[in-house]
C-alpha cells in the first residue's frame, strides 16, 4: 500500500458470521462521519479520507457477500477474507497490517457495541491533546451475562496485579491510534496474541473516553465462556511469569511441610516407641495430595511450554484467501 498525500483514517472491523450487522455498521459510520462532522475536526482533518477495512475471519454466512455488495457502490470499502476462522486477534493483526500506512487507525467491533458516534470526538481529542492513542472504556456491563461479566472484571484486575501491564477497568478494543503506534504493534508478530496487553505494553500517550454499555441489537456474541477462559490464559501466559513463581513457592512450601511432618513423626516415635504410625488411609491421602499438586504444577509449566512450542513453529498468524 502506498503512502497517502492527505490525512487518512482506516477503520478496522473484524467480522465473523455477522451478516445482519455489516450494512447497519456501514450506515452508522457514514452517518457519524459526514462532511459536517469532519469539518468540526481541527486543521487539515476536515479533508480526512475514511476507509473501512472489513476483516472476514472465516465467516460461513453471507457476511462477505454483504461486504462485496457495499464495495460495489463505495470505493472506500475494502476487505480481507481468511481461509478459515483464525480468531479475532488474527483479524486485528491483519487489519493493522493492511492499514499501517494510514495516518490514523481505528479498531471497532461490527456489532455496534462500539458507538460510531464517538469516532469524531475521539479523533478531535487525539489531535487537540497530541495523544498517540484514544481508547474507550465501558462504565458498566448492563445487559451482559452477570457471571461472565464478573469473571472478566476479576481477570483484568488479577492480570494488572501480577504483571507490568495495567489493563484499565472496562477497557475495550475500540480505539484510535497513530501510525507510529500501529507499527509498534506490528513489530511484535507473536502467535499467541493478547491485544489489550500489547496496546498497553507498547506505551505511548493514551487517554480513555467512557461510555455506557450498549447491547447487541442483532446476532449473538461469539465469545463463549470457554473461549473467554482460553483467552484469559493466553493473556496471563503472555504477560506474566507469576504462575511459574507461584508453582516454585508452592513446591518449596510443600517440601518444608513434608520435612517438618517427617521430623515430627520420627521424633515422636523415638520418644514413645509404642505409638503406631498412621496407616494406609493417611498415606493414601498424602500421596493423592502431593500427586495432585505435582499435576497442577506440571499443567502450569506445560502451558508455558505449549506457548513456546507454538511460537517456535513460526506459522503465519492468519492465511489470506482473498482481499480487495
TORKOL-147569 format. One record per residue (C-alpha): residue number from 1; residue in three letters; x, y, z. Coordinates in steps of 0.1 Angstrom, whole numbers. Example, Ala and Ser with C-alpha at 12.3 -4.5 7.8 and 13.67 -1.06 7.14 Angstrom:
<pts>
@seq=1; type=ala; px=123; py=-45; pz=78
@seq=2; type=ser; px=137; py=-11; pz=71
</pts>
This chain:
<pts>
@seq=1; type=unk; px=0; py=0; pz=0
@seq=2; type=unk; px=13; py=35; pz=-9
@seq=3; type=unk; px=16; py=65; pz=13
@seq=4; type=unk; px=-13; py=89; pz=12
@seq=5; type=unk; px=-8; py=126; pz=4
@seq=6; type=unk; px=-37; py=136; pz=26
@seq=7; type=unk; px=-50; py=128; pz=61
@seq=8; type=unk; px=-64; py=93; pz=62
@seq=9; type=unk; px=-82; py=71; pz=86
@seq=10; type=unk; px=-86; py=33; pz=83
@seq=11; type=unk; px=-114; py=17; pz=104
@seq=12; type=unk; px=-106; py=-20; pz=110
@seq=13; type=unk; px=-136; py=-42; pz=116
@seq=14; type=unk; px=-132; py=-79; pz=125
@seq=15; type=unk; px=-161; py=-99; pz=112
@seq=16; type=unk; px=-172; py=-135; pz=120
@seq=17; type=unk; px=-207; py=-145; pz=109
@seq=18; type=unk; px=-222; py=-110; pz=112
@seq=19; type=unk; px=-243; py=-108; pz=80
@seq=20; type=unk; px=-270; py=-88; pz=98
@seq=21; type=unk; px=-246; py=-62; pz=111
@seq=22; type=unk; px=-225; py=-54; pz=80
@seq=23; type=unk; px=-248; py=-28; pz=64
@seq=24; type=unk; px=-261; py=-13; pz=97
@seq=25; type=unk; px=-225; py=-7; pz=108
@seq=26; type=unk; px=-216; py=9; pz=75
@seq=27; type=unk; px=-246; py=32; pz=76
@seq=28; type=unk; px=-239; py=42; pz=112
@seq=29; type=unk; px=-203; py=51; pz=103
@seq=30; type=unk; px=-214; py=71; pz=73
@seq=31; type=unk; px=-240; py=90; pz=94
@seq=32; type=unk; px=-214; py=99; pz=121
@seq=33; type=unk; px=-186; py=108; pz=97
@seq=34; type=unk; px=-204; py=132; pz=74
@seq=35; type=unk; px=-187; py=162; pz=58
@seq=36; type=unk; px=-202; py=184; pz=85
@seq=37; type=unk; px=-188; py=162; pz=113
@seq=38; type=unk; px=-154; py=162; pz=96
@seq=39; type=unk; px=-154; py=200; pz=93
@seq=40; type=unk; px=-156; py=202; pz=131
@seq=41; type=unk; px=-122; py=184; pz=133
@seq=42; type=unk; px=-90; py=205; pz=137
@seq=43; type=unk; px=-70; py=217; pz=107
@seq=44; type=unk; px=-65; py=195; pz=77
@seq=45; type=unk; px=-86; py=167; pz=92
@seq=46; type=unk; px=-116; py=184; pz=76
@seq=47; type=unk; px=-105; py=167; pz=44
@seq=48; type=unk; px=-100; py=134; pz=61
@seq=49; type=unk; px=-102; py=103; pz=38
@seq=50; type=unk; px=-120; py=75; pz=56
@seq=51; type=unk; px=-117; py=38; pz=45
@seq=52; type=unk; px=-134; py=8; pz=62
@seq=53; type=unk; px=-115; py=-25; pz=62
@seq=54; type=unk; px=-137; py=-55; pz=70
@seq=55; type=unk; px=-116; py=-84; pz=81
@seq=56; type=unk; px=-137; py=-115; pz=74
@seq=57; type=unk; px=-125; py=-142; pz=99
@seq=58; type=unk; px=-137; py=-173; pz=80
@seq=59; type=unk; px=-174; py=-164; pz=81
@seq=60; type=unk; px=-197; py=-192; pz=68
@seq=61; type=unk; px=-228; py=-170; pz=64
@seq=62; type=unk; px=-233; py=-141; pz=39
@seq=63; type=unk; px=-210; py=-116; pz=56
@seq=64; type=unk; px=-186; py=-115; pz=28
@seq=65; type=unk; px=-214; py=-112; pz=2
@seq=66; type=unk; px=-228; py=-82; pz=21
@seq=67; type=unk; px=-193; py=-66; pz=22
@seq=68; type=unk; px=-188; py=-70; pz=-15
@seq=69; type=unk; px=-223; py=-55; pz=-23
@seq=70; type=unk; px=-214; py=-24; pz=-3
@seq=71; type=unk; px=-180; py=-23; pz=-21
@seq=72; type=unk; px=-197; py=-21; pz=-55
@seq=73; type=unk; px=-212; py=13; pz=-46
@seq=74; type=unk; px=-185; py=27; pz=-23
@seq=75; type=unk; px=-148; py=25; pz=-32
@seq=76; type=unk; px=-138; py=33; pz=4
@seq=77; type=unk; px=-148; py=-2; pz=14
@seq=78; type=unk; px=-121; py=-29; pz=15
@seq=79; type=unk; px=-119; py=-64; pz=28
@seq=80; type=unk; px=-96; py=-92; pz=37
@seq=81; type=unk; px=-110; py=-127; pz=38
@seq=82; type=unk; px=-93; py=-156; pz=57
@seq=83; type=unk; px=-92; py=-192; pz=45
@seq=84; type=unk; px=-108; py=-202; pz=78
@seq=85; type=unk; px=-115; py=-189; pz=113
@seq=86; type=unk; px=-83; py=-177; pz=129
@seq=87; type=unk; px=-98; py=-157; pz=157
@seq=88; type=unk; px=-103; py=-120; pz=165
@seq=89; type=unk; px=-67; py=-115; pz=174
@seq=90; type=unk; px=-55; py=-126; pz=140
@seq=91; type=unk; px=-82; py=-104; pz=124
@seq=92; type=unk; px=-69; py=-74; pz=144
@seq=93; type=unk; px=-33; py=-81; pz=133
@seq=94; type=unk; px=-43; py=-85; pz=96
@seq=95; type=unk; px=-62; py=-52; pz=97
@seq=96; type=unk; px=-33; py=-33; pz=113
@seq=97; type=unk; px=-10; py=-48; pz=87
@seq=98; type=unk; px=-32; py=-36; pz=58
@seq=99; type=unk; px=-38; py=-2; pz=74
@seq=100; type=unk; px=-2; py=5; pz=85
@seq=101; type=unk; px=3; py=34; pz=61
@seq=102; type=unk; px=-28; py=54; pz=71
@seq=103; type=unk; px=-23; py=84; pz=93
@seq=104; type=unk; px=-49; py=71; pz=119
@seq=105; type=unk; px=-62; py=37; pz=125
@seq=106; type=unk; px=-94; py=29; pz=144
@seq=107; type=unk; px=-103; py=-5; pz=157
@seq=108; type=unk; px=-141; py=-13; pz=161
@seq=109; type=unk; px=-165; py=-42; pz=165
@seq=110; type=unk; px=-191; py=-46; pz=138
@seq=111; type=unk; px=-220; py=-53; pz=163
@seq=112; type=unk; px=-224; py=-16; pz=171
@seq=113; type=unk; px=-215; py=-21; pz=207
@seq=114; type=unk; px=-186; py=3; pz=199
@seq=115; type=unk; px=-206; py=35; pz=191
@seq=116; type=unk; px=-196; py=52; pz=158
@seq=117; type=unk; px=-208; py=85; pz=173
@seq=118; type=unk; px=-175; py=86; pz=193
@seq=119; type=unk; px=-153; py=85; pz=162
@seq=120; type=unk; px=-152; py=122; pz=155
@seq=121; type=unk; px=-148; py=132; pz=192
@seq=122; type=unk; px=-120; py=106; pz=196
@seq=123; type=unk; px=-102; py=119; pz=165
@seq=124; type=unk; px=-105; py=155; pz=178
@seq=125; type=unk; px=-92; py=146; pz=212
@seq=126; type=unk; px=-63; py=126; pz=196
@seq=127; type=unk; px=-52; py=157; pz=176
@seq=128; type=unk; px=-60; py=185; pz=200
@seq=129; type=unk; px=-43; py=168; pz=230
@seq=130; type=unk; px=-14; py=155; pz=209
@seq=131; type=unk; px=-21; py=119; pz=220
@seq=132; type=unk; px=-9; py=87; pz=205
@seq=133; type=unk; px=-40; py=66; pz=214
@seq=134; type=unk; px=-75; py=74; pz=224
@seq=135; type=unk; px=-92; py=43; pz=237
@seq=136; type=unk; px=-126; py=36; pz=252
@seq=137; type=unk; px=-139; py=20; pz=283
@seq=138; type=unk; px=-174; py=9; pz=294
@seq=139; type=unk; px=-188; py=24; pz=326
@seq=140; type=unk; px=-209; py=-7; pz=332
@seq=141; type=unk; px=-218; py=-41; pz=317
@seq=142; type=unk; px=-256; py=-38; pz=317
@seq=143; type=unk; px=-273; py=-64; pz=295
@seq=144; type=unk; px=-244; py=-89; pz=297
@seq=145; type=unk; px=-243; py=-123; pz=314
@seq=146; type=unk; px=-236; py=-115; pz=350
@seq=147; type=unk; px=-213; py=-145; pz=355
@seq=148; type=unk; px=-192; py=-137; pz=325
@seq=149; type=unk; px=-191; py=-100; pz=335
@seq=150; type=unk; px=-179; py=-109; pz=370
@seq=151; type=unk; px=-152; py=-132; pz=358
@seq=152; type=unk; px=-140; py=-106; pz=332
@seq=153; type=unk; px=-137; py=-79; pz=359
@seq=154; type=unk; px=-118; py=-102; pz=382
@seq=155; type=unk; px=-95; py=-114; pz=355
@seq=156; type=unk; px=-84; py=-80; pz=344
@seq=157; type=unk; px=-78; py=-69; pz=379
@seq=158; type=unk; px=-58; py=-100; pz=386
@seq=159; type=unk; px=-37; py=-96; pz=354
@seq=160; type=unk; px=-30; py=-59; pz=363
@seq=161; type=unk; px=-17; py=-70; pz=397
@seq=162; type=unk; px=5; py=-99; pz=385
@seq=163; type=unk; px=21; py=-82; pz=355
@seq=164; type=unk; px=36; py=-48; pz=345
@seq=165; type=unk; px=6; py=-44; pz=321
@seq=166; type=unk; px=-21; py=-23; pz=336
@seq=167; type=unk; px=-55; py=-31; pz=320
@seq=168; type=unk; px=-79; py=-2; pz=326
@seq=169; type=unk; px=-112; py=-14; pz=341
@seq=170; type=unk; px=-139; py=-18; pz=313
@seq=171; type=unk; px=-113; py=-11; pz=285
@seq=172; type=unk; px=-125; py=-21; pz=250
@seq=173; type=unk; px=-105; py=-29; pz=219
@seq=174; type=unk; px=-123; py=2; pz=204
@seq=175; type=unk; px=-96; py=29; pz=199
@seq=176; type=unk; px=-80; py=53; pz=175
@seq=177; type=unk; px=-42; py=53; pz=172
@seq=178; type=unk; px=-15; py=69; pz=152
@seq=179; type=unk; px=6; py=52; pz=125
@seq=180; type=unk; px=35; py=50; pz=149
@seq=181; type=unk; px=16; py=30; pz=174
@seq=182; type=unk; px=3; py=7; pz=147
@seq=183; type=unk; px=38; py=-1; pz=135
@seq=184; type=unk; px=50; py=-7; pz=171
@seq=185; type=unk; px=22; py=-33; pz=175
@seq=186; type=unk; px=31; py=-49; pz=141
@seq=187; type=unk; px=68; py=-52; pz=152
@seq=188; type=unk; px=56; py=-79; pz=176
@seq=189; type=unk; px=45; py=-107; pz=153
@seq=190; type=unk; px=39; py=-132; pz=181
@seq=191; type=unk; px=15; py=-161; pz=175
@seq=192; type=unk; px=-1; py=-160; pz=210
@seq=193; type=unk; px=-16; py=-126; pz=209
@seq=194; type=unk; px=-34; py=-106; pz=236
@seq=195; type=unk; px=-41; py=-72; pz=220
@seq=196; type=unk; px=-53; py=-54; pz=252
@seq=197; type=unk; px=-20; py=-63; pz=267
@seq=198; type=unk; px=0; py=-54; pz=236
@seq=199; type=unk; px=-17; py=-19; pz=233
@seq=200; type=unk; px=-7; py=-12; pz=269
@seq=201; type=unk; px=28; py=-28; pz=267
@seq=202; type=unk; px=40; py=-6; pz=238
@seq=203; type=unk; px=33; py=25; pz=259
@seq=204; type=unk; px=27; py=58; pz=242
@seq=205; type=unk; px=5; py=86; pz=255
@seq=206; type=unk; px=-30; py=72; pz=260
@seq=207; type=unk; px=-63; py=86; pz=273
@seq=208; type=unk; px=-97; py=69; pz=277
@seq=209; type=unk; px=-132; py=80; pz=268
@seq=210; type=unk; px=-160; py=64; pz=288
@seq=211; type=unk; px=-195; py=54; pz=277
@seq=212; type=unk; px=-224; py=33; pz=289
@seq=213; type=unk; px=-226; py=-2; pz=277
@seq=214; type=unk; px=-246; py=-8; pz=245
@seq=215; type=unk; px=-261; py=-42; pz=240
@seq=216; type=unk; px=-263; py=-60; pz=206
@seq=217; type=unk; px=-293; py=-53; pz=185
@seq=218; type=unk; px=-287; py=-82; pz=161
@seq=219; type=unk; px=-268; py=-115; pz=162
@seq=220; type=unk; px=-251; py=-130; pz=192
@seq=221; type=unk; px=-216; py=-129; pz=208
@seq=222; type=unk; px=-190; py=-153; pz=195
@seq=223; type=unk; px=-174; py=-154; pz=229
@seq=224; type=unk; px=-184; py=-185; pz=249
@seq=225; type=unk; px=-174; py=-189; pz=285
@seq=226; type=unk; px=-147; py=-215; pz=275
@seq=227; type=unk; px=-133; py=-192; pz=248
@seq=228; type=unk; px=-130; py=-164; pz=274
@seq=229; type=unk; px=-112; py=-188; pz=297
@seq=230; type=unk; px=-87; py=-197; pz=269
@seq=231; type=unk; px=-82; py=-161; pz=261
@seq=232; type=unk; px=-76; py=-153; pz=297
@seq=233; type=unk; px=-50; py=-180; pz=299
@seq=234; type=unk; px=-33; py=-166; pz=268
@seq=235; type=unk; px=-32; py=-132; pz=285
@seq=236; type=unk; px=-17; py=-144; pz=317
@seq=237; type=unk; px=10; py=-165; pz=300
@seq=238; type=unk; px=18; py=-137; pz=275
@seq=239; type=unk; px=23; py=-110; pz=301
@seq=240; type=unk; px=32; py=-126; pz=334
@seq=241; type=unk; px=55; py=-153; pz=349
@seq=242; type=unk; px=36; py=-152; pz=382
@seq=243; type=unk; px=21; py=-187; pz=377
@seq=244; type=unk; px=57; py=-201; pz=375
@seq=245; type=unk; px=67; py=-182; pz=406
@seq=246; type=unk; px=36; py=-195; pz=424
@seq=247; type=unk; px=45; py=-231; pz=415
@seq=248; type=unk; px=80; py=-226; pz=428
@seq=249; type=unk; px=69; py=-211; pz=461
@seq=250; type=unk; px=42; py=-238; pz=464
@seq=251; type=unk; px=67; py=-265; pz=458
@seq=252; type=unk; px=91; py=-250; pz=484
@seq=253; type=unk; px=63; py=-247; pz=510
@seq=254; type=unk; px=50; py=-283; pz=505
@seq=255; type=unk; px=86; py=-296; pz=507
@seq=256; type=unk; px=91; py=-277; pz=540
@seq=257; type=unk; px=58; py=-290; pz=554
@seq=258; type=unk; px=67; py=-326; pz=544
@seq=259; type=unk; px=101; py=-323; pz=560
@seq=260; type=unk; px=86; py=-309; pz=592
@seq=261; type=unk; px=60; py=-337; pz=592
@seq=262; type=unk; px=87; py=-363; pz=587
@seq=263; type=unk; px=108; py=-349; pz=616
@seq=264; type=unk; px=77; py=-348; pz=638
@seq=265; type=unk; px=69; py=-384; pz=632
@seq=266; type=unk; px=105; py=-396; pz=637
@seq=267; type=unk; px=109; py=-376; pz=670
@seq=268; type=unk; px=75; py=-387; pz=682
@seq=269; type=unk; px=84; py=-424; pz=676
@seq=270; type=unk; px=118; py=-421; pz=693
@seq=271; type=unk; px=102; py=-405; pz=723
@seq=272; type=unk; px=74; py=-431; pz=725
@seq=273; type=unk; px=81; py=-464; pz=707
@seq=274; type=unk; px=46; py=-477; pz=715
@seq=275; type=unk; px=29; py=-451; pz=693
@seq=276; type=unk; px=18; py=-465; pz=660
@seq=277; type=unk; px=25; py=-446; pz=628
@seq=278; type=unk; px=-6; py=-437; pz=607
@seq=279; type=unk; px=-20; py=-465; pz=584
@seq=280; type=unk; px=-27; py=-467; pz=547
@seq=281; type=unk; px=-55; py=-441; pz=548
@seq=282; type=unk; px=-31; py=-414; pz=559
@seq=283; type=unk; px=-5; py=-425; pz=533
@seq=284; type=unk; px=-31; py=-426; pz=505
@seq=285; type=unk; px=-43; py=-391; pz=513
@seq=286; type=unk; px=-8; py=-377; pz=514
@seq=287; type=unk; px=1; py=-394; pz=481
@seq=288; type=unk; px=-31; py=-380; pz=464
@seq=289; type=unk; px=-24; py=-345; pz=478
@seq=290; type=unk; px=12; py=-344; pz=465
@seq=291; type=unk; px=2; py=-362; pz=433
@seq=292; type=unk; px=-25; py=-336; pz=426
@seq=293; type=unk; px=-1; py=-308; pz=435
@seq=294; type=unk; px=25; py=-321; pz=410
@seq=295; type=unk; px=-1; py=-325; pz=382
@seq=296; type=unk; px=-12; py=-289; pz=389
@seq=297; type=unk; px=23; py=-276; pz=387
@seq=298; type=unk; px=31; py=-296; pz=356
@seq=299; type=unk; px=0; py=-282; pz=340
@seq=300; type=unk; px=11; py=-246; pz=346
@seq=301; type=unk; px=46; py=-253; pz=333
@seq=302; type=unk; px=31; py=-272; pz=304
@seq=303; type=unk; px=11; py=-241; pz=293
@seq=304; type=unk; px=43; py=-221; pz=290
@seq=305; type=unk; px=60; py=-249; pz=271
@seq=306; type=unk; px=30; py=-251; pz=248
@seq=307; type=unk; px=33; py=-214; pz=241
@seq=308; type=unk; px=70; py=-218; pz=233
@seq=309; type=unk; px=62; py=-247; pz=211
@seq=310; type=unk; px=35; py=-228; pz=191
@seq=311; type=unk; px=58; py=-198; pz=187
@seq=312; type=unk; px=87; py=-220; pz=175
@seq=313; type=unk; px=67; py=-233; pz=146
@seq=314; type=unk; px=67; py=-198; pz=131
@seq=315; type=unk; px=33; py=-204; pz=114
@seq=316; type=unk; px=16; py=-173; pz=100
@seq=317; type=unk; px=-9; py=-156; pz=122
@seq=318; type=unk; px=-35; py=-159; pz=95
@seq=319; type=unk; px=-39; py=-173; pz=60
@seq=320; type=unk; px=-55; py=-149; pz=35
@seq=321; type=unk; px=-79; py=-163; pz=9
@seq=322; type=unk; px=-90; py=-130; pz=-8
@seq=323; type=unk; px=-86; py=-93; pz=-4
@seq=324; type=unk; px=-96; py=-61; pz=-22
</pts>
